[in-house]
Amino acid sequence: MASVNPLKLLQELVSIPGPPGQEEAVFEALKRHVEAMGLKASTDAKGNLLVSLGKSEKPKVVVAAHLDEIAMIVR
């Protein structure tokens, strides 16, 4: 598995525009990084990116996150 600088990865991902309903660029970037790390990525019927971290039948960790950004200015 390739080494990843978590700060640089986070900076890259949050800099990609992803307003609600238009998250494709963020999705593709994340999928590309996951696959570059040697992990298998798939998409389910709802369009979620699924990544398996091992061969276990039962997940030990589940991470759920949104790809979209806040589409308003917060002051």
C-alpha positions in Angstrom: 0.0 0.0 0.0 1.4 3.4 -1.0 2.2 6.0 1.7 -0.1 8.9 1.8 0.4 12.3 3.5 -3.0 12.7 5.2 -2.7 16.6 5.4 -2.0 16.9 1.7 -4.8 14.5 0.8 -7.3 16.4 3.0 -6.2 19.7 1.5 -6.6 18.4 -2.0 -10.0 16.9 -1.3 -11.5 19.9 0.4 -10.3 22.2 -2.4 -12.3 20.4 -5.0 -15.7 22.0 -5.6 -18.6 19.7 -4.6 -21.9 21.5 -4.1 -24.8 19.2 -3.3 -25.8 17.2 -6.3 -22.5 17.8 -8.1 -20.0 15.7 -6.1 -18.6 13.8 -9.1 -15.2 15.5 -9.0 -14.7 14.7 -5.3 -15.9 11.2 -5.8 -13.5 10.5 -8.7 -10.5 12.0 -6.8 -11.2 10.0 -3.7 -11.7 6.8 -5.8 -8.4 7.5 -7.6 -6.5 7.9 -4.3 -8.1 4.7 -2.8 -7.2 2.7 -5.9 -3.6 4.2 -5.9 -3.3 2.8 -2.3 -4.0 -0.7 -3.7 -7.5 -0.9 -2.3 -10.6 -2.1 -4.2 -13.3 0.5 -4.6 -16.8 -0.2 -5.9 -20.0 1.8 -6.2 -23.4 0.6 -4.9 -26.9 1.2 -6.4 -27.2 4.5 -4.5 -23.9 5.8 -5.8 -21.9 5.3 -2.6 -18.2 4.6 -2.8 -17.5 1.4 -1.0 -13.9 0.5 0.0 -12.9 -2.8 1.5 -9.8 -2.7 3.8 -9.4 -6.4 4.2 -10.7 -9.9 3.6 -12.9 -10.2 6.7 -16.6 -11.0 6.0 -17.7 -8.7 8.9 -16.6 -5.0 8.9 -14.7 -3.9 11.9 -14.8 -0.2 11.0 -17.4 1.6 9.0 -16.8 5.2 7.9 -19.7 7.2 6.6 -19.1 10.7 5.2 -20.5 13.2 2.7 -18.7 14.2 -0.4 -20.6 17.5 -0.8 -19.7 20.8 0.7 -21.7 23.5 2.5 -23.3 25.5 -0.3 -23.7 28.8 1.6 -21.6 31.3 3.3 -21.4 30.8 7.1 -20.5 33.9 9.1 
